[in-house]
């Protein structure tokens, strides 16, 4: 006598459970993506400048280096940096001698071309006279940003980042 396994329609067989789990994961992912793209970024621990030319003139007058950050509203890695890096008080302390400038890569195509930006986020470290000292394509953690700032300050010498 052979044994047969009979499954009931709509039963809780292994295939049905996997399908339910898959649908659940997809729903959660869609909700997460929809809300993460529409929610505003947390406030930065410092003030961003948005006018590139005015910021460079100010940096030259105040002898402050510039952190020029290219980002976009749709960029998940940019949002991660807003949340995990720029919103932290440590970022404000790191950038106290710097002039942070945020450029919307979608709206400022002339600057994207000028600085040859291929992806966002891209961070450029500029000397007070506007020369590119260093470049980082892609997101940085807070510790990587600290290292980047220290490296840029060392390459400019004490006078390039003494500012305020």
Secondary structure as UniProt FT lines:
FT   TURN            9..10
FT   HELIX           14..38
FT   HELIX           52..62
FT   STRAND          66..71
FT   TURN            73..74
FT   HELIX           76..81
FT   HELIX           82..86
FT   HELIX           89..94
FT   TURN            95..97
FT   STRAND          99..104
FT   TURN            105..107
FT   HELIX           109..114
FT   TURN            115..116
FT   STRAND          122..126
FT   TURN            128..129
FT   STRAND          132..137
FT   HELIX           142..156
FT   HELIX           158..161
//
